[in-house]
Amino acid sequence: MADRYAFGPPWPGAIVLPDGPSVLGRLLLAEGRVDEAVSTLEGAAEALTVRGRHHIVWAPWPLDLARALAPTDPDRAAGIAREALTHAERLGTHTALGEALRCLALFAGPAEARELLERAVAHLAASPSRYEEARARFDLAHATGSATLLAEATALAATCGADLLAPDTVTARASSRPRE
């Protein structure tokens, strides 16, 4: 879609929310164009952090960059996810906290991942972000192996128009760890 409509640099001078490079990075990841996505997301990081802009809902580049780097540079990816949580805690919104906790769960052991995902679900349930809540509920269901939680996630996804929602491959990889 981004290629079809020439969505990309040069970016407009006006503020666009969510941030254009963050959106493009997410679209590139969805297509499996990981190297391009990483480059785009790193560019967003450089442009925004220099200006002190760390709003992970309006510019979600850290979450997607951490997921993109997880298979090849897990230490750097985990550091980005931890920093995103720090910024989300400063921001204090349920959406930001829930999304950051969900991302950080990728880099945690099974017990800690479940606890982080439970907290993510609680925050996202208190937010207006049904789609992100459904994603977190899918992750929690996979992390716990619970058919009940999976059914709840599927029902939520259907009610918010995300009935085709499936966890992305990085999330599926992380949640396939053996249960404790």
Helices and strands as residue ranges (DSSP letters): H 20-30, H 34-49, H 61-69, H 74-91, H 94-105, H 110-125, H 130-144, H 147-159, H 169-175
